[in-house]
Structures are given as C-alpha cells and as structure tokens.
Amino acid sequence: MNVRAVAVVVPARNEDASIAHCLRSVVSSLPVHIPSVVVLVDDGSTDMTEANARPELATVAWEILKTGGGNVGAARRTGVQWALDHCKTLTPEAVWIACTDADSEVPKNWIERQLQHAEAGADAVAGIVRPTGLVPAIEAAFEEAYRSKIRDGSHGHIHGANLGFRGSSYIQTGGFSPVPCHEDRMLWDSLVENGHRVVADCQLIVATSGRSLGRLRGGFASDIANLRSESGLGPSLRRADIPTRGQRWSPRGIAEQCAM
C-alpha cells in the first residue's frame, strides 16, 4: 500500500541550541502531496527547547508532547503512538514514521527518499549520519571506523537520527522499547528477524552533532568520546556494547549499560 500520511518524531531534552535548526530542516523535507505532522517529544527539558521549537513549527501541522523520564526509547515510543493515533482514519500500513534527533539536521530530500523506498516495497529504511564539528584527527578516525560497515550501497549502521518505517511494521514488532539507549537497534533487529523488508541506504545522510558529551552514556556521543581518547585528545568513556543481530538485551541490562 502506498503511504498516505507522514509523521516525523523528534525527541529532545535540553536542546535549545540546536532544536530550531533541526526542525527547520525537518519542515523543509516534508512532502507537499500528502498530509504530514511533526511530533516533538520534550523529554523533561529545563531550558528553552520548547520555546525555540514553536516558531519553526508555525507553518505545518505539529504537536509537542511532554515526558519526564529522560529516556529516549520511551520518548520515541510516546511520539510514535501519538502519530499513529493522530492518523487513525488510515490503516497503519499507509502511515510512514520518520525519526531524527534534536541535535541533527536532515537533507531536503530526506522524506522523499524514504517514500521512494516505501513505494518500492520497503517497510523500514535506515540511513547513515555525518558528524559535524569534529577536529581533523577525529574526523579521519570516525570515517575509517564508520566506513568499515559500508559496502555495495548498503551499510550496517542504525541511528535513531535517521530512521523510517511503516506504522504497521512498527506495531507488529512491538515498537520502540522504553530503554535509555539502543532502542533504534533493537527495533531494527526485530524488524529483520520478523521478516519485514528493510533497506539500509548509504545515500540517505543526516548531519548530526559530533559532540563527545551527550545526554546519556552508551550513545553516539560516547563513540565520539572514545575516538577522542584513542587519538589522545581526551578521556575515555565506558563504551556500551552494541547488541548484534540476534542478540537480545533485557531493558534492565540496557539501562545498566547506559546509566550515567
């Protein structure tokens, strides 16, 4: 079934410096031929995140949800559930959910390219990220490590900052787990293991912050911090082991790995 509605879900926690740039890029990527909505999930921010977000959403359909757990998996889950409820006049198969992060900027063709894959039969699409603001030594180290999982137009990276999926596939696999990190990989592995059609697209690129101090330990910022340490430019943070395909983690185990 062709997609008949699009929802973009963006979790944010104390991202007042970046949220406007993120949402501006998201709005620019929205399709003009089908209804779209942007769902910002403010996960316990204590800064100006919401205030800075509102002007960027003025020209589109939007919703700002409030959560307070400081848990990105739960925040994404809340946003996706609202989007599916909002589009309840459609079958979930006709609803496409796209996810990014508040410290990221998506390209203008971000949604269009995902929908092209959906029209060709994909149930989920994973793109790659390009960190910004890295010093040359860290940028080179990142490229070397990152490209080891990129080949033949596909890749082995999964990022909540660059992910899209059909509402029906999301529901059938149980959705995002309410965990503080790796909820994106867990969802993707579940999609694969349950036979959904997935596409890993190397040409779908989102710019994301290259900061080494993130909102949680075990996420993308921790990987950058470890590259800094390996290059002699900063202290190391404990790296959380990323689950491989087929490996199951309990929510408690993930919480322990990602705890500050």
GIMO-V299483 format. One record per run of one state. SS is the DSSP state (helix for helix, strand for strand, loop for the rest). FROM is the first residue (numbers start at 1). LEN is the number of residues. If there is no record, write none. Layout:
<<SS | FROM | LEN> <SS | FROM | LEN>>
//
This chain:
<<loop | 1 | 4> <strand | 5 | 8> <loop | 13 | 6> <helix | 19 | 11> <loop | 30 | 5> <strand | 35 | 9> <loop | 44 | 5> <helix | 49 | 9> <loop | 58 | 4> <strand | 62 | 6> <loop | 68 | 4> <helix | 72 | 15> <loop | 87 | 5> <helix | 92 | 3> <strand | 95 | 7> <loop | 102 | 2> <strand | 104 | 2> <loop | 106 | 4> <helix | 110 | 10> <loop | 120 | 4> <strand | 124 | 9> <loop | 133 | 3> <helix | 136 | 12> <loop | 148 | 2> <strand | 150 | 2> <loop | 152 | 2> <strand | 154 | 2> <loop | 156 | 7> <strand | 163 | 4> <helix | 167 | 6> <loop | 173 | 10> <helix | 183 | 11> <loop | 194 | 4> <strand | 198 | 12> <loop | 210 | 10> <helix | 220 | 11> <loop | 231 | 20> <helix | 251 | 8> <loop | 259 | 2>>
//
